[in-house]
């Protein structure tokens, strides 16, 4: 994708409302003490839709309802999201509440019930206060709440900042915009994580091509981030494409498909990296790239294994160039590795060569590790496959935040 990377423009302050025909908003309804906790994305015309969902067996009620909606009706109009309460592990009542949330939003918008997707995030095991949800749904059309920055903030939980981006790409002399907004900070270990991702585009593209694109791109972005090794019950990424750019329909056979895919990848990668960077209590974004693997799966598994290791994460937080922890993490997830094939670079410094430690200036390396971006590159063999993963360090604040999450 590097060849086409410069063929799109990143929009300043762009988000899910940047593509033509989309608007977003949010407000505080009382699910959280003070911050906005209820939001929406609306397409003015029916949009082709696709989604991917958590593999956690305790999948939350909103995900089940949304999957059913998209399976029945590929043309969607809205996404309704609440934070503060996950509506997960809530049994039949939670499912009925999810259906009611969808129905009430559709009623306000005067659109078909099954054209509304819903998502929730927050405390697990608590029923939604439906009076608050119903109030939020009743306010969707109010002009004072329809600002996309309100949506970007309304979906957050322990996040320290909103996560959003939009890009423009020229295809068939038409300007196509792709926007995205996400949330995620802890319980991140896709497939997928405690994360919600929403991508919108005014491109014309059929839902089955959109789904294949999302699934392919997610494997290299959303599914390659980790914060704490825990999957969540509520994670999903949804994509809506409403066709208002009036371009020639896109598909893998289209002459400029690669340009669109590169722009789409940029949005997904930015959101994924923003989630990794904002890990609960994190002080460093960590990129791990593994080369020389016998398959892409092993490369990805090894990369995620390195950044998932609590021993590695704590060493990075302590700015300690502990090469034994890096090497051990590789062996833990890829036991077939031949140590003499392993080379490791930490912050551009070679620390392991052919499986053996290399002398390096420890004080100089520790200085490099004080930055808020850390890069680890590992070669684990002589084959051709590579993959990269993103994560963060593990700090004292991670324990503090999660020890008091419900209070």
C-alpha positions in Angstrom: 0.0 0.0 0.0 3.0 2.3 0.2 2.8 3.0 -3.5 -0.6 4.6 -3.2 -0.2 6.1 0.3 0.4 9.6 -1.0 -2.7 9.6 -3.3 -5.1 10.6 -0.5 -5.3 13.7 1.7 -5.9 13.6 5.5 -8.5 16.1 6.5 -7.9 18.3 9.6 -10.3 17.3 12.4 -12.0 14.8 10.2 -14.4 12.1 11.6 -17.4 10.1 10.7 -19.4 13.2 9.7 -16.9 14.2 7.1 -18.3 12.1 4.2 -21.2 13.6 2.3 -24.6 12.8 3.7 -23.5 11.8 7.2 -24.1 13.7 10.5 -23.3 12.7 14.1 -24.1 14.0 17.5 -24.3 13.2 21.2 -25.4 14.4 24.7 -25.3 13.5 28.3 -28.3 11.5 29.5 -27.1 10.4 32.9 -25.5 7.0 32.3 -22.2 8.6 33.4 -21.9 11.3 36.0 -21.0 14.2 33.8 -19.6 13.4 30.4 -21.6 12.8 27.2 -22.8 9.2 27.1 -25.2 8.8 24.2 -24.5 9.4 20.5 -25.5 8.7 17.0 -24.4 8.6 13.4 -27.1 9.2 10.7 -26.9 8.8 6.9 -29.4 10.9 5.0 -29.9 8.1 2.5 -29.7 4.3 2.9 -26.1 3.1 3.2 -24.6 -0.2 2.4 -23.3 -1.7 5.6 -20.8 -4.3 6.9 -19.6 -5.2 10.3 -17.1 -7.4 12.2 -17.7 -8.4 15.8 -16.0 -9.8 18.9 -15.4 -13.5 19.2 -15.9 -13.5 23.0 -18.6 -16.1 23.7 -20.3 -13.6 26.1 -21.3 -11.4 23.2 -23.4 -8.5 24.3 -27.1 -8.0 23.4 -26.5 -4.9 21.2 -24.1 -6.9 19.0 -26.6 -9.7 18.5 -29.3 -7.2 17.5 -27.0 -5.3 15.1 -25.7 -8.5 13.4 -29.4 -9.5 12.8 -30.2 -6.1 11.4 -27.3 -6.0 9.0 -27.9 -9.6 7.9 -31.5 -8.8 7.1 -31.0 -5.4 5.7 -27.7 -4.4 4.0 -29.1 -0.9 3.6 -28.8 0.9 7.0 -29.5 4.5 8.1 -28.3 5.0 11.6 -26.0 3.9 14.4 -27.0 4.5 18.0 -24.3 4.2 20.8 -24.3 4.5 24.5 -21.4 4.5 26.9 -21.3 3.8 30.7 -23.4 0.6 30.5 -22.4 -2.3 28.3 -25.7 -4.2 28.3 -23.6 -7.4 28.4 -24.2 -10.5 30.5 -27.8 -9.2 31.0 -29.8 -12.2 29.7 -33.2 -12.0 28.0 -34.0 -8.6 29.6 -30.8 -7.2 28.1 -31.8 -8.5 24.7 -35.3 -7.0 25.0 -33.7 -3.7 26.1 -31.4 -3.7 23.0 -34.4 -4.2 20.7 -36.2 -1.4 22.5 -33.3 0.9 22.1 -33.2 0.2 18.3 -37.0 0.6 18.0 -37.1 3.9 19.9 -34.3 5.4 17.8 -36.0 4.3 14.6 -39.3 5.8 15.8 -37.7 9.2 16.4 -35.9 9.1 13.0 -39.0 7.8 11.2 -37.0 5.1 9.5 -37.4 1.2 9.4 -36.4 -0.4 12.7 -34.0 -2.9 11.1 -32.1 0.0 9.5 -30.7 1.0 12.9 -27.5 -0.5 14.4 -26.8 -0.2 18.1 -23.7 -0.4 20.2 -23.0 -0.2 23.9 -19.9 0.1 26.0 -19.2 0.3 29.7 -19.8 -1.7 32.9 -20.7 -5.4 32.2 -23.5 -7.1 34.0 -25.7 -4.0 34.5 -29.1 -3.5 32.8 -29.6 -0.4 30.7 -31.6 2.3 32.5 -34.2 2.4 29.7 -35.7 5.7 30.8 -32.4 7.4 30.1 -31.9 5.5 26.8 -35.4 6.6 25.7 -34.7 10.2 26.6 -31.5 10.1 24.5 -33.4 8.6 21.5 -35.9 11.4 21.8 -33.2 14.0 21.4 -31.5 12.7 18.2 -33.1 15.4 15.9 -32.4 18.3 18.2 -30.0 20.7 16.4 -28.0 21.7 19.5 -26.8 18.1 19.9 -25.8 17.4 16.3 -22.1 18.1 16.4 -19.8 15.3 15.5 -17.3 16.2 18.2 -20.2 15.4 20.7 -20.4 11.9 19.2 -16.6 11.4 19.3 -16.7 12.1 23.0 -20.0 10.4 23.9 -18.7 6.9 23.0 -15.6 7.1 25.3 -15.2 5.2 28.6 -11.7 5.2 30.2 -10.2 6.8 27.0 -8.2 10.0 27.6 -8.9 11.4 24.2 -11.3 11.0 21.2 -10.0 9.1 18.2 -11.1 10.2 14.8 -9.8 10.8 11.2 -11.0 11.4 7.7 -9.3 11.2 4.3 -10.1 12.2 0.8 -9.2 10.3 -2.4 -9.8 11.1 -6.0 -11.3 8.2 -8.0 -12.8 8.5 -11.5 -12.5 12.3 -11.0 -14.8 12.1 -8.0 -13.8 13.1 -4.5 -14.5 10.2 -2.1 -14.3 10.8 1.6 -13.7 8.1 4.3 -14.2 9.0 7.9 -13.7 7.1 11.1 -14.3 7.5 14.9 -13.4 4.9 17.5 -13.1 4.3 21.2 -10.9 1.9 23.2 -8.5 2.0 26.0 -8.5 -1.2 28.1 -9.5 -4.9 27.5 -7.9 -4.6 24.1 -6.8 -7.9 22.5 -8.7 -8.4 19.2 -10.3 -10.4 17.7 -11.4 -7.8 18.8 -11.2 -5.7 22.0 -13.1 -3.4 24.2 -13.3 -1.1 21.2 -15.9 0.3 19.0 -15.0 1.5 15.5 -17.2 3.3 13.1 -16.2 4.1 9.5 -18.3 6.0 7.0 -17.8 6.8 3.4 -19.7 8.5 0.6 -18.3 5.9 -1.9 -20.6 3.7 -3.9 -19.8 0.1 -3.1 -21.9 -3.0 -2.5 -22.1 -4.5 1.0 -20.4 -7.8 0.2 -17.3 -6.0 -1.2 -17.4 -3.6 1.8 -17.5 -6.6 4.2 -14.6 -8.3 2.4 -12.5 -5.1 2.5 -13.3 -4.5 6.2 -12.3 -8.1 7.1 -9.1 -7.9 5.2 -8.0 -4.6 6.5 -9.0 -5.4 10.1 -6.6 -8.4 10.1 -3.7 -5.9 9.6 -5.1 -3.1 11.9 -7.7 -3.7 14.5 -6.8 -7.3 15.0 -3.1 -6.4 15.4 -3.4 -4.2 18.5 -3.2 -5.3 22.2 -3.3 -3.5 25.5 -3.9 -6.1 28.2 -4.6 -9.4 26.5 -8.4 -9.4 27.3 -11.1 -9.5 24.7 -14.4 -7.8 25.5 -18.0 -8.6 25.1 -19.1 -5.5 23.1 -16.5 -4.9 20.4 -17.4 -4.2 16.8 -16.4 -2.2 13.8 -19.2 -1.0 11.5 -18.8 0.5 8.0 -21.5 2.5 6.2 -21.2 3.5 2.5 -24.0 5.8 1.2 -22.8 6.4 -2.4 -23.4 10.1 -2.4 -20.0 10.7 -4.0 -21.7 9.4 -7.1 -18.6 7.5 -8.2 -18.6 4.5 -10.5 -19.3 1.5 -8.2 -16.1 0.2 -6.5 -15.1 -3.4 -6.5 -11.8 -5.4 -6.5 -12.0 -5.3 -10.3 -12.1 -1.5 -10.5 -9.0 0.0 -11.9 -8.6 2.3 -8.9 -9.5 -0.1 -6.2 -6.0 0.0 -4.8 -6.3 3.7 -4.2 -9.6 3.3 -2.3 -8.2 0.4 -0.3 -5.1 2.3 0.7 -7.2 5.2 1.9 -9.5 2.9 3.8 -6.5 1.2 5.3 -5.1 4.6 6.5 -8.3 5.3 8.4 -8.4 1.8 10.0 -4.7 1.9 10.9 -4.9 5.4 12.4 -7.9 4.4 14.6 -6.2 1.1 15.7 -2.9 2.9 16.6 -4.8 5.6 18.5 -6.5 2.9 20.6 -3.1 1.2 21.3 -1.6 4.6 22.2 -4.4 5.4 24.6 -4.1 2.1 26.6 -5.2 2.6 30.1 -2.4 4.2 32.0 -0.1 3.9 29.0 2.9 6.2 28.6 4.3 4.7 25.3 2.9 3.5 22.0 4.9 0.4 21.0 5.2 -0.9 17.4 6.5 -4.4 17.0 7.5 -5.8 13.6 8.4 -9.4 13.0 10.3 -10.4 9.8 11.5 -13.7 8.3 8.5 -15.8 9.4 7.3 -18.9 7.6 3.7 -17.5 7.4 1.9 -14.3 8.0 0.0 -15.9 10.8 3.2 -16.8 12.7 4.6 -13.4 12.1 1.5 -11.8 13.5 1.2 -14.2 16.4 4.8 -13.5 17.3 4.5 -9.8 17.0 1.4 -9.7 19.2 3.1 -12.2 21.6 6.0 -9.8 22.2 3.8 -6.8 22.9 1.3 -8.9 24.9 4.0 -10.0 27.4 3.5 -8.3 30.7 7.2 -8.7 31.4 8.1 -6.9 28.1 5.4 -4.2 28.8 6.7 -3.5 32.3 10.3 -3.3 31.1 9.3 -0.8 28.5 7.5 1.3 31.1 10.6 1.2 33.2 12.8 2.0 30.2 14.8 -1.1 30.9 16.5 -2.6 27.8 15.9 -6.2 29.1 16.7 -8.2 26.0 16.0 -11.5 27.8 12.3 -10.6 28.1 12.1 -9.9 24.4 13.8 -13.1 23.4 11.7 -15.1 25.9 8.5 -13.6 24.5 9.4 -14.9 21.0 10.0 -18.4 22.3 6.8 -18.4 24.3 4.6 -17.9 21.2 6.8 -19.5 18.6 8.4 -22.5 20.2 9.7 -23.8 16.8 12.0 -20.8 16.4 15.7 -21.5 16.0 17.5 -19.1 18.4 20.5 -18.7 16.0 18.0 -17.2 13.4 16.8 -14.5 15.8 17.9 -10.8 15.6 16.3 -8.1 17.6 16.5 -4.3 17.3 15.2 -2.1 20.1 14.8 1.6 19.2 17.0 1.1 16.2 19.7 -0.5 18.3 20.8 -4.1 17.6 20.5 -5.9 20.9 20.4 -9.6 19.8 22.4 -11.0 16.8 22.0 -14.7 15.8 20.4 -15.4 19.1 23.1 -13.9 21.2 23.3 -10.6 23.1 25.2 -7.7 21.5 27.2 -5.2 23.4 25.5 -1.8 23.3 25.6 1.6 25.1 22.9 1.0 27.7 22.7 4.6 28.9 22.2 5.7 25.3 19.5 3.1 24.7 17.7 4.0 27.9 17.6 7.6 26.7 15.9 6.5 23.5 13.5 4.4 25.5 12.3 7.5 27.4 10.4 8.6 24.3 6.7 8.0 24.0 7.1 5.8 20.9 9.1 2.6 21.0 9.9 0.3 18.1 10.9 -3.3 18.3 12.0 -5.2 15.2 12.7 -8.9 15.3 13.8 -11.3 12.6 12.8 -14.9 13.5 14.0 -16.8 10.5 14.9 -16.7 6.8 11.4 -16.9 5.3 9.5 -14.0 3.6 6.6 -13.2 5.8 6.3 -10.1 8.0 3.6 -8.5 10.2 3.4 -5.7 12.7 1.5 -5.2 15.9 0.8 -2.2 18.1 0.4 -2.0 21.8 1.6 0.0 24.8 3.5 -0.3 28.1 2.0 -1.4 31.4 2.1 1.2 34.1 1.1 1.7 37.7 -1.9 3.6 36.5 -3.3 0.6 34.6 -3.8 -1.1 38.0 -5.3 2.0 39.6 -7.8 2.6 36.7 -9.0 -1.0 36.6 -9.0 -1.5 40.4 -11.6 1.3 40.6 -13.4 0.9 37.3 -16.9 0.5 38.7 -16.5 3.3 41.2 
